[in-house]
Amino acid sequence: MKSLEANKAEYERLIEVFKAHDIGYFFYNGGGDSADTCLKVSQLSESMGYPIQAIHVPKTVDNDLPVTDNCPGFGSVAKYIAVSTMEASFDVASMCATSTKIFVLEVMGRHAGWIAAAGGLVDDSIPVVILFPEIDFDEAKFLAKVDANVKEFGYCTIVVSEGTKWPDGRFLAEQGTRDDFGHAQLGGAAPVVANLIKDALGYKYHWAVADYLQRSARHLASESDVEQAYALGEAAVNMALEGKNSVMPAIIRTSNNPYTWEIGSGELKDIANVEKMMPMDYISDDGFGITDACREYLQPLIEGENYPPYKNGLPDYVVMKKEMVEKKLPSFEV
Amino acid sequence: MKSLEANKAEYERLIEVFKAHDIGYFFYNGGGDSADTCLKVSQLSESMGYPIQAIHVPKTVDNDLPVTDNCPGFGSVAKYIAVSTMEASFDVASMCATSTKIFVLEVMGRHAGWIAAAGGLVDDSIPVVILFPEIDFDEAKFLAKVDANVKEFGYCTIVVSEGTKWPDGRFLAEQGTRDDFGHAQLGGAAPVVANLIKDALGYKYHWAVADYLQRSARHLASESDVEQAYALGEAAVNMALEGKNSVMPAIIRTSNNPYTWEIGSGELKDIANVEKMMPMDYISDDGFGITDACREYLQPLIEGENYPPYKNGLPDYVVMKKEMVEKKLPSFEV
């Protein structure tokens, strides 16, 4: 939601509903925007004299919340991207002598390259070029790098973030073309990159856009991620029972290798509207890969496999019933 | 390779190489084109008086070889598409009240809708509309179906085959647009479908193109598929040892439910250049879904999970060393 001033009636209604149903704990699960809403609910409850304990529970594949080592959801997306990059690369490698030499995988991350960085977790027998949103796209340098990989390895895999931009600030995904009806064609960054390579170097390509597949792929969850998600949920409940308010439980990393961590916490005022960007020393000097420091950070987050139960060949996921409690207040019109 | 006449020198060289290395068995693993090459090698060996036993081992995600119940590789792709359709649908369902209502997943299959059909394996609590290459795209009927799903379920998932065509025969993926340099924009069928919906119905969308991810996803292999792949490989070796030639081992289905099968075989002359299309009674009357007959056929092929071993969070796949034997013949120039 927007600011308290702009949405005062909605926020007040929230508190009224809490009051009517005798709700004292408010848990909000999400990223930076949710943390901000959670903070506002807590502030308003104070100013309205109704005691709500607002606890934010971190969860975002963007991995951009401060204080916490990482955000639940991210480790599993990173695992999905690393595994997919590896598997598709083997596919291309098997045919590259006589056919497709280029594979482009577009991944999420409009502002930060955390997800794209996961493509760098494959071992160095696989030539991967990463395009980060943090680094202006340098076409000539990129094409030279791709060509060098094809000449050395026979093929090249490119992991491109949806947020990668030209030096003038336009997204690669903005093709600037229109169809017969004058509609802008939104084609994704992957086909743009693939076509640039084809035009300049003549290599045959394939491309994929993972989109929601990457963030919903519970079938390939990281055990580390699942374990931390449960631990943070439990910690949130305990913090509520301890009377805490306007806080978020967090993962505090205590060692890289072996990876050890403990539960800590942060104040929402230090978390709301703060985006944790990828440190520049996580990106290699040429701008197309990850450094050892980045690998040390990411590696533990994809460790372990946590498979769902299956039924008839498909995951047997729990679906919430979402039964509404009886309404106690008159209807509210926005 | 092309016909014996067009590539006579290459085929003869093959036989010469076999002779020089005392090779008597030729196993060729692939789809319809490979079966054809395998048949030609067998014919030529006969006409050149050098006895080669040519055995074709079926393997193609296109699932279009005759004689065999299905083709190794297909069951795992079908599982990947069914699981991905399910997972992404849950993602959309969770947000559809206030945000994205449409998810479009583009899948492989330029000629036949076998892979697209797998999107219909999710249970009917998930609204899926399938666009098959076998059915001319009827825009008005499609939009009405999507709109009805959004009104009933709150969202709609579309699985579109890369081979889906307009009534005039053009692929949906051909956008007919060019960039600033006059290059044709190849954007895939998914963004075209997504934009059609947005323009006509105003619904917010996301789209994905699975491309190689779907056919290289060994991490999500179907146990049934893996079991049959090994069984066919073993059968091919046994057929060679029994002196067979110009044949292909095949899966013969003996019962749907419970699914039972045995190893049979076919003659390459009945297999080469024969494409097994999807029976029309596998596609529902409205053209947007699968029938019970199709579900009975597909369901056993995605049963069971066969996970690879993992190391450091990534699959520990076997990589062939591909060591060449010493060359015995002088070099050959094409």
Chai-1 contact restraints between the chains, C-beta under 6 A:
chainA,res_idxA,chainB,res_idxB,connection_type,confidence,min_distance_angstrom,max_distance_angstrom,comment,restraint_id
A,A82,B,L314,contact,1.0,0.0,6.0,A-B,restraint_1
A,V83,B,H219,contact,1.0,0.0,6.0,A-B,restraint_2
A,S84,B,L213,contact,1.0,0.0,6.0,A-B,restraint_3
A,E87,B,S216,contact,1.0,0.0,6.0,A-B,restraint_4
A,E87,B,A217,contact,1.0,0.0,6.0,A-B,restraint_5
A,A88,B,Y212,contact,1.0,0.0,6.0,A-B,restraint_6
A,A88,B,L213,contact,1.0,0.0,6.0,A-B,restraint_7
A,A88,B,S216,contact,1.0,0.0,6.0,A-B,restraint_8
A,D91,B,Y212,contact,1.0,0.0,6.0,A-B,restraint_9
A,D91,B,S216,contact,1.0,0.0,6.0,A-B,restraint_10
A,T177,B,T177,contact,1.0,0.0,6.0,A-B,restraint_11
A,T177,B,D179,contact,1.0,0.0,6.0,A-B,restraint_12
A,T177,B,Q185,contact,1.0,0.0,6.0,A-B,restraint_13
A,D179,B,T177,contact,1.0,0.0,6.0,A-B,restraint_14
A,Q185,B,T177,contact,1.0,0.0,6.0,A-B,restraint_15
A,G187,B,G187,contact,1.0,0.0,6.0,A-B,restraint_16
A,G187,B,P191,contact,1.0,0.0,6.0,A-B,restraint_17
A,P191,B,G187,contact,1.0,0.0,6.0,A-B,restraint_18
A,H206,B,D211,contact,1.0,0.0,6.0,A-B,restraint_19
A,H206,B,Y212,contact,1.0,0.0,6.0,A-B,restraint_20
A,A208,B,V209,contact,1.0,0.0,6.0,A-B,restraint_21
A,A208,B,D211,contact,1.0,0.0,6.0,A-B,restraint_22
A,A208,B,L213,contact,1.0,0.0,6.0,A-B,restraint_23
A,V209,B,A208,contact,1.0,0.0,6.0,A-B,restraint_24
A,V209,B,V209,contact,1.0,0.0,6.0,A-B,restraint_25
A,D211,B,H206,contact,1.0,0.0,6.0,A-B,restraint_26
A,D211,B,A208,contact,1.0,0.0,6.0,A-B,restraint_27
A,Y212,B,A88,contact,1.0,0.0,6.0,A-B,restraint_28
A,Y212,B,D91,contact,1.0,0.0,6.0,A-B,restraint_29
A,Y212,B,H206,contact,1.0,0.0,6.0,A-B,restraint_30
A,L213,B,S84,contact,1.0,0.0,6.0,A-B,restraint_31
A,L213,B,A88,contact,1.0,0.0,6.0,A-B,restraint_32
A,L213,B,A208,contact,1.0,0.0,6.0,A-B,restraint_33
A,S216,B,E87,contact,1.0,0.0,6.0,A-B,restraint_34
A,S216,B,A88,contact,1.0,0.0,6.0,A-B,restraint_35
A,S216,B,D91,contact,1.0,0.0,6.0,A-B,restraint_36
A,A217,B,E87,contact,1.0,0.0,6.0,A-B,restraint_37
A,H219,B,V83,contact,1.0,0.0,6.0,A-B,restraint_38
A,I302,B,G313,contact,1.0,0.0,6.0,A-B,restraint_39
A,E303,B,G313,contact,1.0,0.0,6.0,A-B,restraint_40
A,E305,B,Y310,contact,1.0,0.0,6.0,A-B,restraint_41
A,Y310,B,E305,contact,1.0,0.0,6.0,A-B,restraint_42
A,G313,B,I302,contact,1.0,0.0,6.0,A-B,restraint_43
A,G313,B,E303,contact,1.0,0.0,6.0,A-B,restraint_44
A,L314,B,A82,contact,1.0,0.0,6.0,A-B,restraint_45
